[in-house]
Amino acid sequence: MIGIVSYLLFFVTVALSYGVAVLGLNVQWGAAGLFNVGVAGFAAVGAYVCAWITAAPADSHWGGFGLPIALGWAGAMAAAAGVAAIVGAATLRLRADYLAITTFGAAVSLQLVALNAQTLTGGPFGIAFIPRPFSALADQPLAFAAANCALVVVVTGLLFVGLERLTRSPWGRVLRALREDEAAAAALGKAPATFRLQAFVIGAALMGLAGAMQAQFFGFIAPDNFLPAFTFQVWVMLVLGGSGNNFGALLGAVLTWALWTGSGTLVSILVAPEYQSRAASLRVVAIGVVLALVLLLRPRGLVGERPTVSRGIG
Amino acid sequence: MLELFDVSRNFGGARAVDGVSLRVAGGRITGLIGPNGAGKTTLFNLIAGSMPPSSGRIVLDGREIAGAAAHTRLAAGLARTFQIPRPFGAMTVLENVLLAAQGQHGEQPFANWFSPRAVMAQERRNAEQAREIIAFLALERLVSAPAATLSGGQRKLLELARVLMASPKIVLLDEPAAGVNPTLLETIIDRIATLNARGLTFLIVEHNLDLIARLCTEVHVMAGGKLLVSGSPDAVTRDVRVVEAYLGA
């Protein structure tokens, strides 16, 4: 019983850590129409920076400053935001498709750096022994899982409220206008590149935070965690839940993660052990089929974008 | 107020605007007319900043604005409408107008978290002003309607409302009469005249010579990319060169 409850708590913890990345993508794609195909890269930056800041000193990688976890999360957000500012400043003035090319290239490059810059990142072995929040409770599995879950629920809740406020702010209104008709918005004095860059950087900071949270909850990161499949997962979560809707972003994260872990469990029960590693690919197939079904039956996602009314004029 | 010095624009080998110099006097309504292909729309786009001129200077209140990006024009006091109105269809009429307000704190993302009261207070003031402008342009029944549901003429009025919200000094109107039914056209003409009486300067590109004759004190006629004649509406419509240009003689 305790095992099931703590499993559920851990499930929610991980699902919501993805949810934070999906919220970030929703700022970029849902609000600003920016096609970021490098989500994994920003999450990787956050995860490694957080690991460097919070882990104990070690010979196998750089950093290891043993600082508090809150500093690690803040550093992760700042680092991912910094990378986004550089990538965005270089590409957001260009046509939209260049952003997709550049973000994909940046994410792949960052993953290769993580794999090969062994003195910095531990190379393929990654970084282990990243301190987990509430480690004082580690010998009481239920309390430990509950505390971690509560932490991620609170952080996600704060982000949700903050982003809802942004969506209904004059800033969100400009983004919707730019998405609909850039020339008309520019004629009304709105600088397209500035607003896009802000949305891109805020979204990337959330992806960095998501990477940091996962590093912390798993206690271990490796380059394999940040393959393009991670980006694909986050995109599926947003499309499934409903792009342009923060609640949809979180709902999509939880449902997709349930599908992912659930299909994994099914494979391990139904498939003979010698075929399991190959059958694991069926999980990707399952996600793809669900994505195709959603796009056919509910193209705007489970809860699509709603008309937005600005705060203060209702 | 607005001065053009020897402004030209080439497209490849073609000269769409060829050495145009003209003045738009402050507080007046100035017309820009000419047959199709005369270069009016190109000249309009050069002034509005949609594209830079190949050569020449555009000066607004003593400040050179040629080459500056379109979104910087409004801060300099110059606003434009589009020939085919471009409302943000998913937003309400009120939000379309609110969007145009300049200097909004709430356009800084962090202000919405760290000084929400200041943002809200300004938003309420802006909303009040926006409602007044919407009422002035006879759209008050549609204040909460999505802009996509507006008719062609109502969209023209909404464009004007948005532009007014930004408190410009000079407004460029791109064919305000095109595709508007006669009743709404009267409303548009009346509002332009009222705004001008309050001191707002207009430059109007238009095919409808009746509108030009009723509103404008000075008219510039373009043909073949060049400025052909300038003068009062009466004088230019009687000018033999203008008649020839329109008849293609």
Boltz contact constraints between the chains, C-beta under 6 A:
constraints:
  - contact:
      token1: [A, 162]
      token2: [B, 113]
      max_distance: 6.0
  - contact:
      token1: [A, 165]
      token2: [B, 112]
      max_distance: 6.0
  - contact:
      token1: [A, 166]
      token2: [B, 109]
      max_distance: 6.0
  - contact:
      token1: [A, 166]
      token2: [B, 112]
      max_distance: 6.0
  - contact:
      token1: [A, 169]
      token2: [B, 106]
      max_distance: 6.0
  - contact:
      token1: [A, 169]
      token2: [B, 112]
      max_distance: 6.0
  - contact:
      token1: [A, 170]
      token2: [B, 104]
      max_distance: 6.0
  - contact:
      token1: [A, 170]
      token2: [B, 106]
      max_distance: 6.0
  - contact:
      token1: [A, 170]
      token2: [B, 107]
      max_distance: 6.0
  - contact:
      token1: [A, 171]
      token2: [B, 107]
      max_distance: 6.0
  - contact:
      token1: [A, 171]
      token2: [B, 109]
      max_distance: 6.0
  - contact:
      token1: [A, 173]
      token2: [B, 99]
      max_distance: 6.0
  - contact:
      token1: [A, 174]
      token2: [B, 107]
      max_distance: 6.0
  - contact:
      token1: [A, 177]
      token2: [B, 88]
      max_distance: 6.0
  - contact:
      token1: [A, 177]
      token2: [B, 99]
      max_distance: 6.0
  - contact:
      token1: [A, 180]
      token2: [B, 88]
      max_distance: 6.0
  - contact:
      token1: [A, 181]
      token2: [B, 86]
      max_distance: 6.0
  - contact:
      token1: [A, 184]
      token2: [B, 86]
      max_distance: 6.0
  - contact:
      token1: [A, 186]
      token2: [B, 70]
      max_distance: 6.0
  - contact:
      token1: [A, 186]
      token2: [B, 71]
      max_distance: 6.0
  - contact:
      token1: [A, 187]
      token2: [B, 80]
      max_distance: 6.0
  - contact:
      token1: [A, 188]
      token2: [B, 100]
      max_distance: 6.0
  - contact:
      token1: [A, 189]
      token2: [B, 71]
      max_distance: 6.0
  - contact:
      token1: [A, 189]
      token2: [B, 74]
      max_distance: 6.0
  - contact:
      token1: [A, 189]
      token2: [B, 102]
      max_distance: 6.0
  - contact:
      token1: [A, 190]
      token2: [B, 71]
      max_distance: 6.0
  - contact:
      token1: [A, 191]
      token2: [B, 71]
      max_distance: 6.0
  - contact:
      token1: [A, 198]
      token2: [B, 109]
      max_distance: 6.0
  - contact:
      token1: [A, 312]
      token2: [B, 120]
      max_distance: 6.0
  - contact:
      token1: [A, 312]
      token2: [B, 123]
      max_distance: 6.0
  - contact:
      token1: [A, 312]
      token2: [B, 124]
      max_distance: 6.0
  - contact:
      token1: [A, 313]
      token2: [B, 127]
      max_distance: 6.0
